[in-house]
Amino acid sequence: MRTARRRGTLAAASLAAAASLLLAGCAASGAGAQPSRVAEQGPLSDRTGGRAGRSAPLPPPSPLPVRGVLPGVGPRTLAAVPADARQVVLVTGAGRDSSDSQVTLYRYDDTAGWTADRPAWKAHNAQRGWTDRHHSGDLRSPIGVFTLTDAGGRFADPGTRLTYDHAPIGFTNNSIGVSGESLHDAFDYVIAINYNRKPGMSPRDWTRPLGDSRGGGIWLHVDHGGPTQGCVSLPASAMKTLLRTLDPAQHPVVVMGDAPDLSR
């Protein structure tokens, strides 16, 4: 009988102790409570390979994209630049109806984004300025983004990686410009702008995918001291620099138009 009573007493004591522990556990969730041993080990999800708790360090922020920073070029124009293009010849016209422009060569750097290769060159575009729908004879240069794949000239290849058509007779021009100046040296070096033409052909190829009425033969070529009929003309030294620098592996393009249009 004494043994049974003793066992009852021990059982009652055990129940009281368990109740005390349960009360202590609830109190641990209140203000000023001491953290339990489990809490010191961190959130359960941390210990089971799940999502980190609030105290876990946040991952570093993703770097901001820098590809979109091309001076003077707005989002609409920039969206037309191919994602694989790492060289841009930027032709910025002084105004919609102006024949004065400047040309800057940009390279794409994985860290810095678009960076100017050298200072801008002064250039000329068409006599009446720019248009977003070029037609033959309108004396305006087409606005847009166009690939650059083919070159040629009256003079021998100065060391370009573009395909080059050396044709001393084929690129001789004995006519005069819109201001009466000689065009004899204008085609010493040319780079075909892939507007209404078939890429991969000589600049002298006259295939017109959009039809003859939409014009063609739009080139970068040597400046002759006056406006063009639709091309963009630069100093001979600038043309040689472009020819030696442009690389098909970098997918070069020309971005061209008047400053207000390009900024949109």
ZIMO-V182911 format. One record per residue. RES is the residue in one letter. PSI is psi in whole degrees, 0 to 359 (999 if undefined). OMEGA is omega in radians with two decimals (none if undefined). NEAR is the number of other C-alpha atoms within 8 Angstrom. Layout:
res=RES psi=PSI omega=OMEGA near=NEAR
res=RES psi=PSI omega=OMEGA near=NEAR
This chain:
res=M psi=317 omega=3.13 near=4
res=R psi=322 omega=-3.14 near=5
res=T psi=319 omega=3.14 near=6
res=A psi=317 omega=3.11 near=7
res=R psi=320 omega=-3.11 near=8
res=R psi=319 omega=3.12 near=8
res=R psi=322 omega=3.11 near=8
res=G psi=319 omega=3.13 near=8
res=T psi=317 omega=-3.14 near=8
res=L psi=321 omega=3.13 near=8
res=A psi=319 omega=3.12 near=8
res=A psi=320 omega=3.12 near=8
res=A psi=319 omega=-3.14 near=8
res=S psi=319 omega=3.12 near=8
res=L psi=320 omega=3.12 near=8
res=A psi=319 omega=3.14 near=8
res=A psi=319 omega=3.13 near=8
res=A psi=319 omega=3.10 near=8
res=A psi=321 omega=3.12 near=8
res=S psi=318 omega=3.14 near=8
res=L psi=320 omega=3.11 near=8
res=L psi=317 omega=3.11 near=8
res=L psi=320 omega=3.12 near=8
res=A psi=321 omega=3.12 near=8
res=G psi=317 omega=3.10 near=8
res=C psi=320 omega=-3.13 near=8
res=A psi=334 omega=-3.10 near=8
res=A psi=339 omega=3.13 near=11
res=S psi=356 omega=-3.12 near=7
res=G psi=175 omega=-3.13 near=7
res=A psi=140 omega=3.08 near=5
res=G psi=2 omega=-3.13 near=4
res=A psi=151 omega=3.10 near=8
res=Q psi=139 omega=3.14 near=5
res=P psi=143 omega=3.10 near=7
res=S psi=170 omega=-3.14 near=7
res=R psi=322 omega=3.12 near=6
res=V psi=317 omega=-3.14 near=6
res=A psi=326 omega=-3.14 near=8
res=E psi=337 omega=-3.11 near=7
res=Q psi=356 omega=3.14 near=7
res=G psi=169 omega=-3.13 near=9
res=P psi=149 omega=-3.11 near=9
res=L psi=323 omega=-3.11 near=6
res=S psi=330 omega=3.09 near=10
res=D psi=323 omega=-3.03 near=11
res=R psi=350 omega=-3.12 near=9
res=T psi=11 omega=3.10 near=6
res=G psi=11 omega=-3.14 near=6
res=G psi=200 omega=-3.10 near=7
res=R psi=139 omega=-3.11 near=6
res=A psi=149 omega=3.11 near=9
res=G psi=180 omega=-3.08 near=9
res=R psi=331 omega=-3.08 near=4
res=S psi=353 omega=-3.11 near=5
res=A psi=145 omega=3.14 near=6
res=P psi=142 omega=3.12 near=4
res=L psi=148 omega=3.09 near=4
res=P psi=152 omega=3.13 near=4
res=P psi=146 omega=-3.14 near=4
res=P psi=148 omega=3.10 near=4
res=S psi=143 omega=3.13 near=4
res=P psi=144 omega=3.13 near=4
res=L psi=142 omega=3.12 near=4
res=P psi=136 omega=-3.13 near=5
res=V psi=355 omega=-3.07 near=9
res=R psi=329 omega=-3.04 near=8
res=G psi=359 omega=-3.07 near=8
res=V psi=94 omega=3.06 near=8
res=L psi=111 omega=-2.97 near=8
res=P psi=128 omega=3.09 near=4
res=G psi=359 omega=-3.09 near=7
res=V psi=123 omega=-3.12 near=11
res=G psi=177 omega=-3.03 near=9
res=P psi=324 omega=-3.12 near=9
res=R psi=314 omega=3.13 near=7
res=T psi=317 omega=-3.10 near=13
res=L psi=327 omega=-3.13 near=10
res=A psi=340 omega=-3.14 near=7
res=A psi=350 omega=3.11 near=7
res=V psi=122 omega=-3.11 near=10
res=P psi=146 omega=-3.09 near=6
res=A psi=335 omega=-3.11 near=4
res=D psi=0 omega=-3.14 near=6
res=A psi=126 omega=3.12 near=11
res=R psi=5 omega=3.01 near=10
res=Q psi=131 omega=3.13 near=13
res=V psi=127 omega=2.95 near=12
res=V psi=107 omega=-3.07 near=12
res=L psi=115 omega=3.11 near=11
res=V psi=113 omega=-3.08 near=12
res=T psi=112 omega=3.13 near=12
res=G psi=149 omega=-3.11 near=17
res=A psi=332 omega=-3.14 near=11
res=G psi=167 omega=-3.08 near=11
res=R psi=324 omega=-3.08 near=11
res=D psi=18 omega=-3.10 near=8
res=S psi=148 omega=3.08 near=13
res=S psi=5 omega=3.12 near=15
res=D psi=139 omega=3.14 near=12
res=S psi=175 omega=3.03 near=14
res=Q psi=153 omega=-3.07 near=13
res=V psi=130 omega=3.10 near=12
res=T psi=134 omega=3.09 near=13
res=L psi=125 omega=3.13 near=13
res=Y psi=143 omega=3.01 near=12
res=R psi=150 omega=3.09 near=11
res=Y psi=127 omega=3.09 near=11
res=D psi=134 omega=-3.06 near=9
res=D psi=335 omega=-3.14 near=5
res=T psi=312 omega=-3.02 near=5
res=A psi=347 omega=-3.07 near=8
res=G psi=215 omega=-3.12 near=11
res=W psi=127 omega=3.12 near=12
res=T psi=140 omega=-3.14 near=9
res=A psi=133 omega=-3.13 near=9
res=D psi=330 omega=-3.10 near=8
res=R psi=172 omega=3.12 near=6
res=P psi=159 omega=-3.10 near=6
res=A psi=151 omega=3.03 near=8
res=W psi=144 omega=2.99 near=10
res=K psi=144 omega=-3.07 near=10
res=A psi=171 omega=3.02 near=13
res=H psi=149 omega=2.97 near=15
res=N psi=198 omega=-3.04 near=19
res=A psi=154 omega=-3.03 near=16
res=Q psi=320 omega=-3.08 near=14
res=R psi=7 omega=3.07 near=10
res=G psi=232 omega=-2.93 near=16
res=W psi=157 omega=3.07 near=15
res=T psi=150 omega=3.06 near=11
res=D psi=5 omega=3.01 near=7
res=R psi=85 omega=-3.06 near=6
res=H psi=141 omega=3.03 near=11
res=H psi=152 omega=-3.13 near=8
res=S psi=128 omega=3.07 near=10
res=G psi=3 omega=-3.11 near=6
res=D psi=355 omega=3.12 near=8
res=L psi=38 omega=3.03 near=12
res=R psi=147 omega=3.10 near=14
res=S psi=143 omega=-3.13 near=16
res=P psi=137 omega=3.06 near=12
res=I psi=137 omega=3.07 near=12
res=G psi=189 omega=3.10 near=9
res=V psi=122 omega=-3.05 near=11
res=F psi=144 omega=3.12 near=10
res=T psi=160 omega=3.13 near=10
res=L psi=115 omega=-3.07 near=12
res=T psi=337 omega=-2.95 near=14
res=D psi=147 omega=-3.10 near=14
res=A psi=178 omega=3.11 near=15
res=G psi=187 omega=3.11 near=15
res=G psi=169 omega=3.07 near=16
res=R psi=329 omega=3.11 near=14
res=F psi=161 omega=-3.13 near=9
res=A psi=158 omega=3.11 near=6
res=D psi=122 omega=-3.13 near=9
res=P psi=2 omega=3.14 near=7
res=G psi=44 omega=-3.12 near=6
res=T psi=157 omega=3.02 near=12
res=R psi=354 omega=2.99 near=9
res=L psi=156 omega=3.01 near=11
res=T psi=138 omega=-2.98 near=10
res=Y psi=126 omega=3.10 near=11
res=D psi=103 omega=3.11 near=9
res=H psi=112 omega=-3.09 near=10
res=A psi=89 omega=-3.09 near=10
res=P psi=322 omega=3.14 near=9
res=I psi=318 omega=-3.08 near=6
res=G psi=332 omega=-3.14 near=7
res=F psi=11 omega=3.06 near=10
res=T psi=131 omega=-3.09 near=11
res=N psi=112 omega=-3.11 near=9
res=N psi=12 omega=3.13 near=7
res=S psi=184 omega=3.13 near=7
res=I psi=157 omega=-3.13 near=9
res=G psi=178 omega=-3.08 near=12
res=V psi=341 omega=3.10 near=10
res=S psi=9 omega=3.09 near=7
res=G psi=4 omega=-3.12 near=6
res=E psi=156 omega=3.13 near=10
res=S psi=141 omega=3.09 near=10
res=L psi=16 omega=-3.02 near=12
res=H psi=321 omega=-3.08 near=9
res=D psi=2 omega=-2.98 near=10
res=A psi=329 omega=-3.06 near=11
res=F psi=27 omega=3.02 near=14
res=D psi=319 omega=3.04 near=12
res=Y psi=134 omega=3.08 near=15
res=V psi=150 omega=2.97 near=14
res=I psi=120 omega=-3.11 near=14
res=A psi=132 omega=3.01 near=13
res=I psi=125 omega=-3.02 near=13
res=N psi=60 omega=2.97 near=12
res=Y psi=122 omega=3.11 near=7
res=N psi=47 omega=3.06 near=12
res=R psi=168 omega=3.13 near=12
res=K psi=111 omega=3.13 near=10
res=P psi=150 omega=3.14 near=7
res=G psi=359 omega=3.13 near=7
res=M psi=163 omega=3.06 near=8
res=S psi=148 omega=3.04 near=10
res=P psi=338 omega=-3.12 near=14
res=R psi=354 omega=3.10 near=7
res=D psi=135 omega=-3.03 near=8
res=W psi=24 omega=3.05 near=8
res=T psi=129 omega=-3.08 near=7
res=R psi=91 omega=-3.10 near=11
res=P psi=329 omega=-3.13 near=7
res=L psi=359 omega=-3.09 near=7
res=G psi=154 omega=-3.09 near=8
res=D psi=330 omega=-3.08 near=8
res=S psi=339 omega=-3.14 near=7
res=R psi=10 omega=3.07 near=10
res=G psi=188 omega=-3.11 near=12
res=G psi=188 omega=-3.09 near=11
res=G psi=35 omega=3.12 near=11
res=I psi=116 omega=-3.03 near=12
res=W psi=161 omega=2.71 near=11
res=L psi=128 omega=-3.13 near=13
res=H psi=179 omega=-3.06 near=16
res=V psi=135 omega=-3.12 near=15
res=D psi=141 omega=-3.14 near=12
res=H psi=16 omega=3.02 near=11
res=G psi=13 omega=3.14 near=5
res=G psi=179 omega=3.14 near=10
res=P psi=163 omega=3.11 near=13
res=T psi=180 omega=3.05 near=15
res=Q psi=348 omega=-3.14 near=13
res=G psi=342 omega=-3.10 near=12
res=C psi=180 omega=3.00 near=13
res=V psi=126 omega=-3.07 near=14
res=S psi=139 omega=-3.09 near=13
res=L psi=165 omega=3.04 near=14
res=P psi=151 omega=-3.12 near=11
res=A psi=321 omega=-3.14 near=10
res=S psi=324 omega=3.11 near=6
res=A psi=320 omega=3.12 near=9
res=M psi=319 omega=3.12 near=14
res=K psi=322 omega=3.10 near=10
res=T psi=315 omega=3.12 near=8
res=L psi=315 omega=-3.12 near=9
res=L psi=322 omega=-3.12 near=14
res=R psi=343 omega=-3.04 near=10
res=T psi=321 omega=-3.09 near=7
res=L psi=135 omega=-3.02 near=12
res=D psi=119 omega=3.13 near=10
res=P psi=330 omega=3.13 near=9
res=A psi=341 omega=3.12 near=4
res=Q psi=2 omega=3.08 near=10
res=H psi=60 omega=-3.08 near=12
res=P psi=147 omega=3.07 near=15
res=V psi=160 omega=2.96 near=13
res=V psi=133 omega=3.04 near=13
res=V psi=116 omega=-2.96 near=13
res=M psi=144 omega=3.13 near=13
res=G psi=176 omega=3.07 near=15
res=D psi=154 omega=-3.02 near=15
res=A psi=313 omega=-3.14 near=12
res=P psi=319 omega=-3.14 near=8
res=D psi=317 omega=-3.11 near=7
res=L psi=331 omega=-3.06 near=13
res=S psi=352 omega=-3.09 near=10
res=R psi=999 omega=none near=9
